[in-house]
Amino acid sequence: MEIKKNILKLAVLSLVLSVNLLAAETSKDATSFTKEKNEQVLQELPFSDTQDFDDAKKGFVATLPKLVIPSSDGHNVWDITSYEFLNGKSAPFTVNPSLWRIAQINNINGLFKVTDRVYQVRGFDISNMTIVEGNKGLIITDPIMSAETAKAALDLYYQNRPKKPIVAVIYSHSHGDHYGGVRGVITDEDVKSGKVKVYAPEGFLEEAVSENVYAGNAMGRRALYMYGALLPRGEKGQVDGGLGKTTSVGSVGLIAPTDIISKNTETRTIDGVQIEFSLVPGTEAPSEMIMYYPQFKLLNTAEDATHTLHNLYTLRGAQVRDAAKWWKAIDMMLSTYGDKAEVVIAQHHWPKWGNKEINTYLEKQRDAYKYIHDQTLNLANKGYTMNEIAEMIKLPDVLEQEWSLRGYYGSVNHDAKAVYQRYLGWYDSNPANLNPLPPEEASKKYVEVMGGSKSIIKKAKEYYKNGEYRWVAELMNRVVFAEPDNQEAKNLAADALEQLGYQTENATWRNEYLMGAFELRNGKVKLPAGIGADTPDTIRAMTVDMFLDYMGIRLNSEKAKNTSITMNWDIPDIKSKYTVTMENSVLVYRKVDSFKNNADITLTLPKEALNNILVKQSTLDKEIQSGNAKIAGDVEKFKEALTFFDTFTPDFNIVTP
C-alpha cells in the first residue's frame, strides 16, 4: 500500500483536530440518479454469497469492547467506534452497496486464530499483524503502522495467549503500514543485544526511506485525499480505505533490519519454525517477499493477493507497478505451493482455507492482473489512448463476479492507465497534447470562449440535473481554475464530485471525490510549519547519498543561480569523504578517497551529528562549539548557501490553482 504509504504520518492528527473548525456548505443527499445507480449494483453482484463474512469472523478469539487507542498526548490514534454506523445496516443511497459490504467486513476486528500457532490481529490498523508462535518466542510479521496500535495489538494477544518474548520481526515489504509500528513491539536495545532479529527483503531500507523522502511531501498531501483522513466518518463521509478502515495517526518508526533475504528463494529456521522466503520485487512494492510455512501448510502472500483488485498505480503517487511481474509472482506461488497450501493469509484482509479454494482464488487473482496488462497493450497497439482504454476495458464476467477482484482499492480503470503509462508514458502522440497550456491559462481561455462563467454555470446546472456529474466536474474545474474566488462554481463542482463519490465502488476514489468536495466548500486546511513525512527514524536511516540527493531536490534554483561553491565533507564516524559542489543551480556530489585543495569549505561533521541536526536535537553551531564538528574556509559563503534550500509543507493546492 498503495500507503501509504504513505500512509505516511504527515500530521494527520493536526488535520483531524482541525476538521471541526471548518464549517461551510454541508454535504448533500444522494440524487435520484445516484440512488438508481447504487440500486443497480444490488442486482449485478452476488450479494447472497456471504462466505467472506464467515471467513473474516473465523477463529475469533477476542477484541477490545471499545476499540479506541489513545496516544500519550491524549488524541486518538485509532478509533474503530467511529465506524459503528456500518453495523447491521443496509447500504444507504450515499454509499455504493459493494463498498458498504467491504466496509462492513473490514470493521470486523480483534485477535484471530488462523491455524495452530498462527494468529492475526486485524482491524487495529489498515494492515494486519501476524504472530507465529515459535518454540520459545514469537515471530511478528509486519508490526502495522503506528507504535500505539502495534502495542495494543500485541497486548491483546498477550491477554489471550502465553506471554512469550519476541524473537524476530519480519517486514514483508517497504511500505510504512508494514513496519511503522515496530517500536510498539520491540526496542533498539532488543535488536542491539541480539535478542531480536529483524528480517526484510533485499532493498528494503533504501526503498522505505527513499519513498518517504524524495517525493514524500507531495505523496503525503495526496494521501490525505486518497485515505480521506480529513473527512468525517459516516454515510456521507469516509467509510473505508479498501485494504482496511484507514491509516492510524500515531508514532511511525523504523528499526533497520539485521538480516536481509537476498536470494530469490531462501529458507530460514527461526525459533524452530521453517520459513521459505521468496522475493517478489517490483510487484506491490519495490522491495517485497512472500513466505511459506511448511509445517503449517500456510502461505503468506504479503500484499500481492488480497480481497480486492490492487493498485498498479496508487492515487497518492508512486512509481507505476509492473503488472507482468505481479501476475508472474502469483503464478510462482501457484506452481510452488499450489499443491501444498491449506491456508493463505495476507497482511491485509482475512484468510482463505482449503487447497481447492486457495488455488481458485490465486488463479483468478493472477488472471486479473494478466488480463489488464495484456488487454491494455492490445488496445494500445490498435491506437487507443490511455483514457480511451480505461473506458473500454472490463474484466470478463467470471472475474468481475469475484468479490476478491472488485475495485475497492485498485480499479480496472486506473490500473489500465498504469499499464499504459508504464509502456508508453504520458504522451498519446497527438501533437495537440504535446505542449498544452498550463491549467490556469487554458481555463481562462476556455471560459472566455464558452461565453463566461455565468453562462457555463447555468449550463452546468442543467447537466447536473441530468445526472452528468463527470462532465459537470470537468466544466466547473475550468471555471474554478479561471476564477478561483468563484464560490458558486466551487459549490457546483463540489456537488458533482460528491455524487461521484457516493456512486463509486472504490474506497480511495470515494475519498478523493469527497475530499475534493470538502476543500472546494471549506477551503484548504492550514497546516503547522515543519510537518512532513521525514520522521526521525527515517532521517537516521538515510545514507549520505540519500541525504545529498534530498538536498539537491530542496535546492531553490532561482536563489542559487549565481552561486558557485565547493565543499569537502569529512564524515569520520563512517570513514567517508565527499566533495559537494553547488553550481549551475545544481547540487552535485561525489564520494572520494582523498580531498583536493581547491574547496571553498572544508567541513568535518559526523553522520550522527548530522542526524541530530536534522531531527532538531542540535544545530551546526552547537556541534562546532562542542568540538564535534569543524569548519574552515569561506564560512560566510557557506552560510549564504544554506539559505538557498526550500522547506516543503504538505498544504499545496489541489482542487484550486
N, C-alpha and C positions, 0 to 999 in steps of 0.2 A: 504494500500500500504505500495505489497509489497514492500515503501518508499520509503521506503523510503526513509522508510523510507525513510530512510532513506529514498535518500530522504533527507538525512541529509546535513547540510550546508557544512561542510568539505572543506572549501577553494576552492569551485568550481570556485569562482571568480579568484583566482590566476591562476588556471589551464586554464580558458578561455583566460585570458590575455596572457598566455604563448604560446597558440597554434600557433600563427603566427610566433613564433620564431623557430618552428620546421619544417625544410624543408628537405625532403628526397624524396625517390621514391614516385611518385604520384599514386592516385587511377586509376584503370584500367576500361575499358568499360566492359559491360556485354558480356560474351562469347555466342556463338551460343546455347550452352546447357542451359544457364541461360535464354536467350531470349525465347527459346522453352518452358521451364518450366513455365515462367511467362505468356506466351500467353495461355498456357493450363488452367491456373486459370480463365481466362476470359470466358472459355467455361464451367467451372464446377460450378460456383456460380451465383446466381440470381442478376446480376448487374442491371437488368431492374427495380428492386424493390428499389425505391429511397425514401421510406417513412421516413427513418431515417434523410435524409437531410431536409425534410419538418418539422419533429418534432424538429430537432435541431434549426431551424430558428423560430419556432412558438413562438409568444409572444414577439418578439424582440422589445425592447424599444429604446436602444441607445448603442453606444460604443465610444471609442476614435478613432479619424480619423487615427492616427498613434500610435498604442498601444505599446509604449516604456516607461517603468517605470524605472527611474534612482534612484540610491541611493544617500545619502548625500555626498559621496566621488567621485561621478561622473561616476561610472561604471553602466552598465545597469543590473538591477535586473531581468528584463523581457523584451523581445523584440519579439513580435509576427510578426513584419515586416520581420524578418529573415526567415519566412516561406512563404513569398509571392510567392515563386517558385511553391507552390502547387496549386495556384488558377487558375481555368479554364483550366487545362491541363489534358490530359490523362496520365496514368501511364507510365513513361519511362521504358526501359528494365531493369534498375538498381534497380527498386523497385517492389516488389510483388503488383499486382493490388489491392488485397484486403487490404493490408496495406496502400496503397495510398488512398484508399477510406476512411478508418477511419481517416487517417491523414488530409484529406480534411474536414471531419466533425468536427474533434477536432479543426480545425482552425477557426470555427465559434465562435465569441466571443462577449461579451457585457452583458448588463442587459436585462433580460427576465422576462416577467410576466408569471408565471406558472398557477395561478388561482387567484381569488380575494384575495388580501392581502398577497400573497406569491410570492416572486421574487427570482431569482437566478442570480448571476454574474458568468459567465462561460468564460473560456479562458483567465483569468487573472493569472492563475497558473495551476498546474497539477490537482488541485481539485477545487470544486465549493464552493462558499459562498451562503448559503441560508438565506434569510431575510424574516421574518414573521412580519407583522405589527400588533402589539397588540393594545389595547385600547388607550394607552398613549405613548408607545415607541416601540422599535424594539427588536426582538429576533433573534440573529445571530447564525446560526448553522455552525460550522467549519469555523473559520477565516483564511482559507487557510494556506500557508506555511511561507510566509515572511511578516514582518510588512509593507514593502513598497507596496507589491501587495495587501495586505488586505486594506490598507488605500486607495489605488487607486480604489479598488472595491467599498468601501463604499462611496467615493467621487462621483463616477459615479451614484450610487443610489441616493445620495442627490441632484445631479444636475437634477434629473428627478422625484423625489418624495418628499413629505414633510419632513423636517429635524427634525424628532422625535429623542429623545435621545435613546441610547441603554439601555435596562433594563435587558437583560440576554444574556449570551453567552452559547451555548451548544457545548460540544465536543462529537462528535458521537463515537469516538474511539481513541486509544492511539498511532496512527501514526502521525509523525511530520507534514505531509502536511495537517493535520486537526486541528492543534492547534497552529502551529509555528508563525502564523501572528497575534496572539491575541493582541500584543502591538500596532498594527496598527489601532485597533478599540476601545480599552479600556485601562485604566491605572490601576496601583496598587491602586491609590487613589480612583478610581471609585469603586473598589471592597471593599477596607477597609471601605469606608464610607457607604456601603450598597446600593449604587446607582445601582450597577450592581451585579447580582448573576451569578455564573459560575457553570453550571451543567455538570456532567460527570458520566459515568458508574462506578460501583464498580471495584476497582483495577486499575483505570486509571493512577494515578500518579506513582505508583510502576512500572507499565508496560512501561509507557512512558519514565521514567528515566532509568530503567534497560536496555532496548533495546538500548538506545543511549550510554550507558556507558560500560557495561561489555564486549561486543564484538563490540562496536561502531567504533573503529578504523578499524577493518577488514571489517565491513559492509560498512563503508564509502569508503574505497578503491574499494571494489567490486561494490558499487553503481555507481562509475564513469564508469564502464563497462556497467552496466545494463541500465543506463539512457543516456549514450553517451554524457556526459557534455563536453568532450574534442573535440568531433567530429565537424567538420564544418557542417553547416546545408545546405542541398542541395540534389540533386538527387543521389549523390554518398556518402552521409553522413547521418547525423541524420535527420529523417523526423517526428518522433513522439515517444511518450512514451507509447502508448497503452491506458492508462487511461486518457491521456491528452498529451499536447505537450512535456513537460519535467518539471523538477523541477526548481523553481525560485532560485536565488542565492543572497538572501537578508538577513535581520536580523531575525534570528529564536529565538523566545522567548517562555516562558511558564508562565502563571499565574495559580496558584493552584486553583482547584475547591473549591467552597464554599458549594455546595450541591451535595451529592452523591446519585445516583439512585442505591439502594441496593437490592430491591425486584425484582423478575423475571418479574413481571408486576406492574407498578406503574403509577398512574395518577397524574399529577400536573397541576394546572391552573396558567399560567404565564401571567400577564398583560391581563387577560380576555380571554386568549387562552388556551383551554384544550388540553393537550398533553398526550397521552398514551405511556409510555416508556416500552419497552420490552428488557431485557438483552439477548444478544446472544454471550456470551464469547466463545473464542476458535474457532471462525469461521474465518473471515478475519483478526481479531486482537484478542489478548488475552483478551482485555477489549473492548467491543463494545455493542452498543444498537441501536435498530431501534425505530422509532417514528411514531405514527398515530395521525392525527389531525381530530377529528370527525366533527367539524363544516365546514371544508374544504373538507372532504372526501378524504384526502391526506395521502398517506403512504410514509415515507422516509425510504428506505432500507439501509441507511448509505453506506456501501461498499459491502454488501452481494449480491446485484443483480445490475449489471451494464450492459453495452452494449459490454461486452467481457467475454469470459471464464476467470475466475480469477485464481490467483495463489493458489495452495495448498502448494507450496514451492516457495519462492521468490528468484531470482537468486543472489541478493545481500547477501543472507544468513539470516536465521531466523529459529525459531523453526517451524517444519512442522505443518501445519494446519490440522484440523480434518474434513475430507470430510463428515463424518457421522453427526457431529454437524451442518455442513453447510447446508446440504440438509434438515435436520430437522428444522432448523431455517426458511428456506424459506417456508417449509410446514406449519409451525406455522403462518407465515404471511398469507398464503392462507386460512387456516382454521379460523383464527381470523378476517381477514379483506377482504377476497376474495369477500364476498357479499356486501361490503360497499365501497371499494376504487374506486374512479373515476379518480384519478391521482396518479401516482407513480413517485417519484424522487429518486435520489441517490446523493451522494456527489462527484461523477464523472459523466461525460456524460450528457445526455439530458433526459427529462421526457418522459413518455408514458401516453396517455389519453384514457379513455373508459374502463369500467369494464370488458368487454369481452376480450379486448386486454391485459389488465393487468393480468388477470387470465391465459391466454395462455402463456404470457411472463414468469410469475413466475413459472408456471408448468414446462416449458421447462428448465428454469434455475435450478430448483430443480432436475429434472430428469438427467440433465447432470452430476451434482456432484455425485448423487447416482450411476449412470451408471459407472463412472470412479472408484468409490470406490468399487462397487460390482465386476466389471469385472476384476479389478486388482487382487483382492483376489481370484476370480475364477481361474485365470491363475496361481497365486502363489501356490494355493493348488493343481495344476496339475504339479508343479515342475518347472515352468518357472521362470527365474531370472528377476531382475529389468529391465535391458536393453533389454532383450527379450520381456518383457511385453510392454515396451514403444513403441517398433516397431510394436507390434501386435494390440494394442487397437486402435479402430477408433469409433467415435460416430456414432450411427445409422443415416441414411440419413435424417430422419425427424428432428434431432437435428443438424446435421452437416450443413444443409442448412440455419440454423437460423443465421442471421448476429450477433445477440447478444451473440452467443456462439462461434464465431470464436476466434481463439487463438491469440489475439492481445497483451495480457498481460500475462495471463497464457497460457498453452498449454496442450493438451491431453497427449503429450509425458512427459513433466516434472511433470504434476500433477499425472500421473500414478506412476512415480518414487517416488513421495512424499508419496503416499498411501503405497507403498511397504516399504519405509523407516520407516514409522510410525509404521507398524505392525511387520516388520521383520528386520529392521536395515540395516547396510551397508554390512553385510556378506551374501554371496549367498550359503554358506555351501560347496563350492568347496575348499578343503584344499589348492589347489594351490593359492587361493586368500586370504588365512588366514593371511599370513605374507609376502606379496610381497616385493621385493626390492624397496627402495625409487626411485623416478623418475630419478634422475641423474645417479645413479649406474646402474639401469636397462637399461637406454637408451644407455649408453656406451657399454654394453654387446650386446644389440640389433644391434647397428651399427657395432660392430665387427663381429658378426655372419652373418650379411647381406652383408658383403663384403666392408664395409667402406662407408663414407658419399658420396663420389663422385658417387659410384655405385647406392646408394639409391636415390640420387637426380636425376640421369639420368633416373632411372625407374619411379620416381615420376612425372617427366615432361611428360612422356608418359601417365600416369594415368590422369594427368591434362588435356592433350589434349583430353582424352576420357570423360571428364566431371565427373570424380570420385573424387570430391572435399573433401568429408568427409575422404576418405582414404588418400588422399594427405596430408590433415591437420594432420592426425594421424601419418603418416610416418615422416613428417617434424618436428613434435613436438618431436619425438625421437631424430632426428639429432640435433635439437636446444638444447635440454637438455644434449646431449652428447658433443656438440661443440657450446657453447653459443656465440662464436665470428664468427660463420659461417653465414655471411650475405646473401650468396646465398640461404641457407636453410631458413633463416628468410623471405626473399623476396618471395620464393615459398610458404611458409606457409601462408604468408600474402595474396598472390593472391588467394589461396584456400579458406581461411576464408572470403575474400571479396566476392567471388561468392556465398558462402553460405549465407552471409548477404543480398546480392541482391535478393536471392530466397525466403528467409523466409517470412512468413506472420506475424510473431510475432515481434513486435517493439523492445522488450527487447532482443530477440535473435539477431536481426539485429545489435543493438547497441553493444552487446557482441562481435559478429564476427568482426564488423568494428573497434571496439576499440582494439581488439587483433591485427588486421592487422596494425592499426595505430602505436602501440607500437613496433611491430616487425620491422617496417620500420624506425621509428623515434627514437626509444629508449624510455626509461622510463622518464617521466617528473620529474624534480627535484622540490620538494615542500619545501616551507619555514618551518623551525622548529616550533614546538609548535602549529601545527594546528590539530584540531580534532573535534569530534562530541560533546564533553562535553562543551556546551555553558554555560555562566554564570547562566542563569535561570535553566538549567538542574542541574548544580552543587548545586545551592541553594536548589533545590527540593530533593536532595539526603538525605535519612535518614542516621543516623550514621552507621547502619548496612550495608547499601549500600556502603558508603564510605570505610568502613573497608574491605568489600568484594572486592572492586575495588583495594585497596592497596594490598590485597593478590594476585590478578591477576597480578599486576605490579611487584611483588617481583621477583628479579633475583635469582633463586635457587642456582646457582653456587657461586655467591658473598656471599650469606647468609649461606652457608653450615656449617660453623664452628661457627656460632653465636647463642648465647642463651641470650635473653633479655626479661624482663617482665616490662610492664609499667602499672601503674594505671592512668587512664584518667578521670578526673572530668570535667563534662560539666555543669556548673552552670545554664546557661540560659535555659536549657531544663530539669534541675534537673535529670540528668542521670550520671551513673558511669559505666565505662568499664575497665576490665583488658584485656590487649593485650599482647600476647606472640609471639615472633619470635624464633622458634626452629625447628630443622629438616627441614630447608628450607621452612617452612610453617608459615603463619601468622594466628593465631587463636585468637578469641576474645570472650568475654562473658560479658553480662550485669549483674551487681551485685548490691546488696543493700548497701554493705559496702566493704572497701578495707582490704586486709591483708597487713602485714607489710614487706613482703619479696620482694617487687618490686625493680628493679634496678632504675626505673624512676617514679616519680610522676609528672604528668602534669595536670595543670588546664588551660583549653582552651575552651572558649565558642564556641558553634556551629557557631554563627555569625562571630566570629573571624576566625574560620577555613574556612568558606565560603570566607571571604575576602582574605585569604592567597591563596586559590585555584584559585580564579579568578585574582590573581596577583595585588590586590589592597593593599596588605600588605605582611609582612613576619613574621615568628615566632619571630625573634629577635626584630622587631618593636613592636609586641604585648607584648613581655616581657618587653621591655623598657618603654612602656606606662602603665604598670601595669595591662593590660587587661589579661595577661597570666602569669603563674608561672611555673617554672620547678625546680625540686630538684632531687638529686641523681647523678648517673654517667652520666653527661651531654656529655662527650666525646664519650662514648659508644653509646649514643643515636644519636649523630651527625653522627657517623660512620654508624649506621644502616640506617639512612636516605639516604645514598649513594647507598643502595642496590636495589633501585626501578628503574625500566625501564621507559623510556618515549617513547610512541608509536608515530610513524609518518605514515601517510597513503600513503606511497610510496614504499611498498614492491613489489617485482617482481611477476608477474602472468604468462606471456607467455614465460618467460625465467627463468633459475634457479637462 
